Amino acid sequence: MTAATLLRSFLYVPGDRADRVAKALDAGADAVLIDLEDSVAFSAKEAARRVALDCLRSRSRGGPAVWVRINSGEIGRLDAAALAAESAALGGVVLAKCDDLGWLDEIASTLPLSVPLAPLIESALGLRRLDALCAHPRVTQCHLGEIDLLAELGAGAEAGSLLLGHAHAELLYASAAARILSPIGGVYVAFRDVEGFTADSVRLAQLGFAGRPALHPSQVPVINAAFRPSADELAPAAALVASYDGALASGRGVVTDEEGKMVDEAVVRRARRLLAGQRQGEPGERE
């Protein structure tokens, strides 16, 4: 499995807008996600690819990670081949509309082992094949494409919420079972709705998602805050870990918390992760 870093915020930027790419690098996101797919017209695909390559060539060690979302099909093959030449500065690759293991194998064979791959799950077929996609040795994390998924299903707003809840659960289960990073949630298109976006981001964090993408720089600080443990979470987590470690030192494997609940290693595990600065676990060792 490739090395992977837990990232909270991915700022999408159209690959054919070099001016926006430059600004995105200073927006405070954990990663800038240069899009070569849906936000780029067919006639601008080659130009967008050049912008992405120029960005990678000019990268220094500081600043956010630079990820790229590639196309599917023949254009995606060209994207991957071009990125392979600049892989040293490449944070990772998101595979658009990824529901084909053969396609995943092909991209994996094109890009060096050092490049993390993240399938973008945006179809019913992608959900059906989720276990196999997550189990692929080059996959470090999955992203969810909620808009495309709901469009395929033809769901209305109320029903869409129920269906997305199912998709969220499937992604979380499959990621945990495959011992990869917790998934990245979907975009929130109403970027001026700060209250709604904040509530939705907090909800995703509480579910166990690692982060989500931003469509506008103003969304980045909201994401970073939502997916960062708060002081109200850290204080009781520290007390719980200290109490439990003290119990272990005295030969006991179970303690009682302040509310009178029994606590063992399974309960303390999340507290340890919070104290390490992350809500979600790092990828485990695959067999």
C-alpha positions in Angstrom: 0.0 0.0 0.0 1.3 3.5 -0.8 2.0 6.0 1.9 -1.0 8.3 2.6 -1.6 11.4 4.6 -4.9 12.3 6.3 -6.2 15.4 4.6 -9.3 17.4 5.7 -9.9 19.9 2.9 -9.5 19.5 -0.9 -10.0 22.8 -2.8 -11.3 22.0 -6.3 -10.0 24.4 -9.0 -10.5 24.1 -12.8 -7.4 23.0 -14.5 -7.7 25.4 -17.4 -7.6 28.4 -15.0 -4.0 29.0 -14.2 -4.8 32.2 -12.3 -7.2 30.3 -10.0 -4.7 27.5 -9.4 -2.1 30.0 -8.2 -4.7 31.6 -5.8 -5.9 28.2 -4.6 -2.4 27.3 -3.3 -2.7 30.1 -0.8 -6.2 29.4 0.4 -5.3 27.3 3.4 -6.6 24.0 2.1 -4.7 20.8 3.0 -4.8 19.9 -0.7 -5.5 21.7 -3.9 -7.4 19.4 -6.3 -6.7 20.4 -9.9 -9.7 19.2 -12.0 -9.1 18.0 -15.5 -12.6 16.5 -15.8 -16.1 18.0 -15.4 -15.2 21.7 -14.9 -13.0 21.7 -18.0 -14.5 21.9 -21.5 -13.5 19.2 -24.0 -11.6 21.8 -26.1 -9.6 22.8 -23.1 -8.5 19.4 -21.8 -5.0 19.6 -23.2 -4.5 23.1 -21.8 -5.7 22.1 -18.4 -3.3 19.2 -18.4 -0.4 21.6 -19.1 -1.5 23.9 -16.3 -1.5 20.9 -13.9 2.0 19.9 -15.0 3.3 23.4 -14.7 2.0 23.6 -11.2 3.7 20.4 -10.3 7.0 21.4 -11.8 7.0 24.6 -9.8 6.1 23.1 -6.5 8.4 23.6 -3.5 8.3 21.4 -0.3 6.0 23.8 1.5 2.4 24.5 1.0 -0.6 22.2 0.3 -0.5 18.9 -1.4 -1.4 19.0 -5.1 -3.8 16.4 -6.2 -5.3 16.0 -9.7 -8.7 14.6 -10.8 -8.2 12.8 -14.1 -10.8 12.0 -16.8 -12.0 8.5 -17.6 -11.4 6.8 -21.0 -8.8 7.8 -23.5 -8.4 11.3 -22.2 -7.7 9.8 -18.7 -5.0 7.7 -20.2 -3.3 10.8 -21.5 -3.8 12.5 -18.2 -2.2 9.7 -16.2 0.8 9.3 -18.6 1.5 13.0 -18.4 1.3 13.1 -14.6 3.6 10.1 -14.3 6.5 12.3 -15.6 5.9 14.8 -12.7 5.0 12.3 -10.0 7.6 13.5 -7.5 5.4 16.6 -6.6 2.1 14.8 -7.0 0.1 14.4 -3.8 -2.3 11.9 -5.4 -4.8 11.2 -8.2 -8.6 11.1 -8.0 -10.1 8.8 -10.6 -13.4 10.3 -11.9 -16.4 8.0 -12.4 -14.4 5.0 -11.1 -16.4 1.8 -11.1 -14.1 -0.5 -13.2 -11.3 -2.5 -11.6 -9.7 -2.9 -14.9 -9.5 0.8 -15.3 -8.1 1.2 -11.8 -5.4 -1.4 -12.6 -4.5 0.4 -15.8 -4.0 3.8 -14.0 -2.1 2.0 -11.2 0.3 0.6 -13.7 0.8 4.0 -15.3 1.6 6.0 -12.2 4.5 5.2 -9.8 3.8 3.3 -6.6 4.4 6.5 -4.6 1.2 8.1 -6.0 -1.9 7.5 -3.9 -5.1 6.7 -5.8 -8.6 7.7 -4.8 -11.6 6.4 -6.7 -14.4 8.9 -7.0 -17.6 6.9 -6.3 -20.4 8.6 -8.2 -22.5 5.8 -9.7 -24.6 2.9 -8.5 -22.2 0.5 -10.1 -19.3 2.2 -8.1 -21.2 1.6 -4.9 -21.9 -2.1 -5.9 -18.2 -2.6 -6.5 -17.0 -0.6 -3.5 -15.5 -3.5 -1.5 -13.3 -4.5 -4.5 -12.3 -0.9 -5.2 -11.3 -0.2 -1.6 -9.4 -3.5 -1.4 -7.2 -2.6 -4.4 -3.6 -2.4 -3.2 -3.1 1.1 -4.7 -6.2 2.7 -3.2 -5.6 4.8 -0.1 -9.0 6.5 0.2 -12.3 7.0 -1.6 -14.1 10.2 -2.5 -17.9 10.5 -2.9 -19.5 12.2 -5.9 -23.0 12.9 -4.4 -24.3 15.1 -7.2 -23.6 12.6 -10.0 -24.9 9.7 -7.9 -28.2 11.3 -7.2 -28.6 12.4 -10.8 -28.2 8.8 -11.9 -30.8 7.7 -9.4 -33.2 10.4 -10.3 -33.9 11.1 -6.6 -35.7 14.1 -5.2 -34.4 16.2 -2.3 -36.0 14.3 0.5 -35.4 10.8 -1.0 -31.9 11.9 -1.9 -31.1 12.5 1.7 -32.0 9.0 2.6 -30.1 7.5 -0.3 -27.0 9.5 0.5 -27.2 8.2 4.1 -27.0 4.7 2.7 -24.0 5.7 0.5 -22.2 7.3 3.4 -22.6 4.1 5.5 -21.4 1.9 2.6 -18.3 4.0 2.1 -17.4 4.0 5.8 -17.9 0.3 6.2 -15.9 -0.6 3.0 -13.1 1.8 3.9 -12.8 0.4 7.4 -12.9 -3.2 6.2 -10.2 -2.6 3.7 -8.1 -0.7 6.3 -7.7 2.4 4.2 -8.3 6.0 5.2 -11.8 7.2 6.1 -13.5 8.6 3.0 -13.9 12.1 1.7 -17.5 13.4 1.5 -19.2 15.2 -1.3 -19.2 18.9 -2.3 -21.7 21.5 -1.0 -22.7 23.6 -4.0 -24.4 26.4 -2.1 -21.1 27.9 -0.9 -22.8 31.1 0.4 -24.9 29.0 2.8 -22.3 29.1 5.6 -24.7 27.8 8.3 -25.9 24.9 6.3 -22.4 24.0 5.1 -21.1 24.1 8.6 -23.8 21.9 10.0 -23.4 19.4 7.1 -19.6 19.3 7.5 -19.9 18.7 11.3 -22.4 15.9 10.6 -20.0 14.2 8.1 -17.1 14.5 10.7 -19.3 12.9 13.3 -20.1 10.1 11.0 -16.4 9.4 10.6 -15.5 11.0 7.3 -12.0 12.3 7.0 -12.9 15.5 5.2 -14.6 17.0 2.2 -13.9 19.1 -0.9 -14.4 22.8 -1.2 -15.8 24.5 -4.4 -14.8 28.0 -3.1 -12.0 29.2 -1.0 -14.5 30.5 1.6 -15.5 26.9 2.4 -11.9 25.9 3.3 -11.8 27.2 6.9 -15.2 25.7 7.6 -14.0 22.3 6.6 -10.7 22.6 8.5 -12.6 23.5 11.7 -15.3 20.8 11.3 -12.8 18.0 10.8 -10.4 19.2 13.6 -11.1 17.9 17.1 -12.4 20.7 19.4 -11.2 21.7 22.8 -14.4 20.3 24.3 -13.5 16.9 22.7 -9.9 16.9 23.6 -10.1 17.5 27.3 -12.3 14.5 28.2 -10.4 12.4 25.7 -7.1 13.2 27.6 -8.7 12.4 30.9 -10.1 9.1 29.6 -6.7 8.0 28.2 -4.9 9.0 31.4 -7.4 7.0 33.5 -7.3 4.0 31.2 -3.5 4.0 31.0 -3.3 4.2 34.8 -5.6 1.2 35.0 -3.5 -0.8 32.6 -0.4 0.0 34.7 -2.1 -1.4 37.7 -3.2 -4.6 35.9 -6.8 -3.7 35.1 -8.2 -3.6 31.5 -11.5 -1.9 32.2 -12.2 1.5 33.9 -15.4 3.5 34.7 -15.7 7.0 33.1 -17.2 10.1 34.8 -20.7 9.0 33.7 -20.4 5.6 35.2 -19.9 3.8 31.9 -17.5 0.9 31.5 -14.5 1.7 29.3 -12.2 -0.7 27.6 -9.6 -0.5 24.8 -12.2 -0.3 22.0 -13.7 2.9 23.6 -10.3 4.5 24.3 -9.1 4.0 20.7 -11.1 6.9 19.4 -9.8 9.1 22.3 -6.2 8.3 21.4 -6.9 9.3 17.8 -8.5 12.6 18.8 -5.4 13.4 20.9 -3.2 12.6 17.9 -5.1 15.4 16.1 -7.4 13.4 13.9 -11.0 12.2 14.1 -10.4 9.2 11.9 -7.9 6.3 11.9 -4.9 6.0 9.7 -4.8 3.1 7.3 -4.0 -0.2 8.9 -1.9 -3.1 7.7 -3.5 -5.1 4.9 -3.0 -8.8 4.9 
